Amino acid sequence: MLVGRCRQGDRVAFAGLVAKYQRPLYNAAFRIVGNTDDAADVTQAVFLKLAQEIDAYDPQYKFFSWIYRIAVNEALNLMRRSGREEPLGEDDDLAGAGADDPEERASAAQAARRIERALMGMSAEDRMVLTLRHFSELSYREIGFILAIEEKTVKSRLFEARQRLRTLLEDMRPVTR
């Protein structure tokens, strides 16, 4: 197990953890902070903290949930320090697909960008709960652990965030005839 070897000071195991979790943590950070440079900074901070605090990991929890919690906290701390706890604007850095694909793929890419922009226009709290559930596919229990809230609160926040996202995306609904 990589975590156990890492706790014993194995640098190769630490590199393995970085390789395994770098992309999912970066993606989570990006969906919270909305900027590629900030997401990269958050990801780096997570791995620095991991190197310093690996012994604090409690194996009763999934390692991914534990490290994800660190990432969420680091992203929120960065937003607080920079005074950006409000929804992100349209001109913030968003990743998008190329438009030179066939028509159907271009349409799907356009819809994905629209959803991403709507998500980035939401509060950090809404983005986090939606990202953890729908992009990272975590359980309500895991989300509760990461956000340090009750499972029923996760369900409530998720319901409300979905409603707000649905309202933001109202113009994307297909017209039924």
C-alpha positions as CSV (number, residue, x, y, z in Angstrom):
1,M,0.0,0.0,0.0
2,L,1.4,3.3,-1.1
3,V,0.2,5.2,2.0
4,G,1.8,2.8,4.4
5,R,5.1,2.9,2.5
6,C,4.9,6.7,2.3
7,R,4.4,6.9,6.1
8,Q,7.7,5.0,6.4
9,G,9.5,7.6,4.4
10,D,9.5,5.9,1.0
11,R,10.0,8.6,-1.6
12,V,9.0,6.3,-4.5
13,A,5.7,5.7,-2.7
14,F,5.2,9.4,-2.3
15,A,5.8,9.9,-6.0
16,G,3.2,7.2,-6.6
17,L,0.7,9.1,-4.5
18,V,1.4,12.2,-6.5
19,A,1.0,10.4,-9.8
20,K,-2.3,8.8,-8.7
21,Y,-4.0,11.8,-7.1
22,Q,-2.6,14.9,-8.8
23,R,-5.1,15.1,-11.6
24,P,-8.3,14.5,-9.5
25,L,-7.1,17.0,-6.9
26,Y,-6.2,19.6,-9.5
27,N,-9.7,19.1,-11.1
28,A,-11.4,19.5,-7.8
29,A,-9.3,22.6,-7.0
30,F,-10.0,24.1,-10.4
31,R,-13.8,23.7,-9.9
32,I,-13.6,25.5,-6.6
33,V,-11.1,28.3,-7.5
34,G,-11.8,28.6,-11.3
35,N,-8.3,29.4,-12.3
36,T,-5.6,27.1,-13.6
37,D,-2.7,28.8,-11.8
38,D,-4.6,28.9,-8.5
39,A,-5.6,25.2,-8.9
40,A,-2.0,24.3,-9.6
41,D,-0.9,26.2,-6.4
42,V,-3.6,24.4,-4.4
43,T,-2.5,21.0,-5.7
44,Q,1.1,21.7,-4.8
45,A,0.1,22.9,-1.3
46,V,-1.9,19.7,-0.8
47,F,1.2,17.5,-1.6
48,L,3.4,19.7,0.6
49,K,0.9,19.3,3.4
50,L,0.7,15.5,2.7
51,A,4.5,15.2,3.0
52,Q,4.4,17.0,6.4
53,E,1.2,15.4,7.8
54,I,1.0,11.9,6.4
55,D,1.2,10.5,9.9
56,A,-2.0,12.4,10.8
57,Y,-4.0,10.2,8.3
58,D,-6.5,8.0,10.0
59,P,-6.8,4.7,8.1
60,Q,-10.5,4.4,9.3
61,Y,-11.3,6.8,6.4
62,K,-10.6,6.4,2.7
63,F,-7.3,8.0,1.9
64,F,-8.9,9.8,-1.1
65,S,-11.5,11.4,1.1
66,W,-8.8,12.5,3.5
67,I,-6.6,14.1,0.9
68,Y,-9.6,15.5,-0.9
69,R,-10.6,17.3,2.3
70,I,-7.2,18.9,2.5
71,A,-7.6,20.0,-1.2
72,V,-11.0,21.6,-0.5
73,N,-9.6,23.4,2.6
74,E,-6.6,24.7,0.7
75,A,-8.8,25.9,-2.1
76,L,-11.1,27.7,0.3
77,N,-8.2,29.2,2.2
78,L,-6.8,30.5,-1.1
79,M,-10.1,32.1,-2.0
80,R,-10.4,33.7,1.4
81,R,-6.9,35.1,1.2
82,S,-7.5,36.5,-2.2
83,G,-11.0,37.8,-1.3
84,R,-12.7,35.7,-3.9
85,E,-15.4,33.8,-2.0
86,E,-18.0,35.2,-4.3
87,P,-19.0,33.5,-7.6
88,L,-16.5,33.7,-10.3
89,G,-17.0,36.0,-13.3
90,E,-17.4,35.0,-17.0
91,D,-13.9,36.1,-17.8
92,D,-12.1,33.8,-15.3
93,D,-10.0,31.1,-16.6
94,L,-12.1,28.1,-17.8
95,A,-10.9,25.1,-19.7
96,G,-12.8,24.4,-22.9
97,A,-12.8,21.9,-25.8
98,G,-11.8,22.9,-29.3
99,A,-14.5,23.9,-31.8
100,D,-13.0,22.1,-34.8
101,D,-14.6,18.8,-34.0
102,P,-17.6,17.4,-35.9
103,E,-20.9,19.3,-35.4
104,E,-22.2,17.0,-32.7
105,R,-19.0,17.0,-30.6
106,A,-18.8,20.8,-31.0
107,S,-22.4,21.1,-29.7
108,A,-21.6,18.9,-26.8
109,A,-18.4,20.9,-26.0
110,Q,-20.4,24.1,-26.1
111,A,-23.0,22.7,-23.7
112,A,-20.1,21.5,-21.4
113,R,-18.6,25.0,-21.4
114,R,-22.0,26.5,-20.6
115,I,-22.5,24.2,-17.7
116,E,-18.9,24.9,-16.5
117,R,-19.6,28.7,-16.7
118,A,-22.9,28.3,-14.8
119,L,-21.1,26.2,-12.2
120,M,-18.4,28.8,-11.8
121,G,-21.1,31.5,-11.4
122,M,-22.3,29.7,-8.3
123,S,-21.1,30.1,-4.7
124,A,-18.1,28.1,-3.6
125,E,-20.3,26.1,-1.3
126,D,-22.6,25.1,-4.2
127,R,-19.6,24.3,-6.5
128,M,-18.0,22.1,-3.9
129,V,-21.0,20.0,-3.1
130,L,-21.9,19.6,-6.8
131,T,-18.3,18.8,-7.8
132,L,-17.8,16.3,-5.1
133,R,-21.0,14.4,-5.9
134,H,-21.2,14.7,-9.7
135,F,-17.6,15.1,-10.9
136,S,-15.8,13.1,-8.2
137,E,-18.7,10.7,-7.7
138,L,-18.3,10.6,-3.9
139,S,-20.9,9.3,-1.6
140,Y,-22.9,11.5,0.8
141,R,-20.9,10.1,3.7
142,E,-17.6,10.9,2.0
143,I,-18.8,14.4,1.1
144,G,-19.9,14.9,4.7
145,F,-16.4,13.9,5.9
146,I,-14.6,16.2,3.5
147,L,-16.8,19.2,4.2
148,A,-17.1,18.3,8.0
149,I,-20.9,18.4,7.9
150,E,-23.7,15.9,8.6
151,E,-24.9,13.6,5.8
152,K,-28.4,15.0,5.9
153,T,-26.8,18.5,5.4
154,V,-25.0,17.2,2.4
155,K,-28.3,16.0,0.9
156,S,-30.0,19.3,1.6
157,R,-27.1,21.4,0.2
158,L,-26.9,19.2,-2.9
159,F,-30.6,19.5,-3.5
160,E,-30.5,23.3,-3.2
161,A,-27.4,23.6,-5.4
162,R,-29.0,21.5,-8.1
163,Q,-32.0,23.8,-8.0
164,R,-29.9,26.9,-8.4
165,L,-27.9,25.2,-11.2
166,R,-31.1,24.2,-13.0
167,T,-32.3,27.8,-12.8
168,L,-29.0,29.0,-14.3
169,L,-29.2,26.5,-17.1
170,E,-32.9,27.0,-17.9
171,D,-32.2,28.2,-21.4
172,M,-30.4,25.0,-22.2
173,R,-33.4,22.7,-21.7
174,P,-34.5,21.0,-24.9
175,V,-37.8,22.3,-26.3
176,T,-40.4,19.6,-26.4
177,R,-43.0,19.7,-29.2
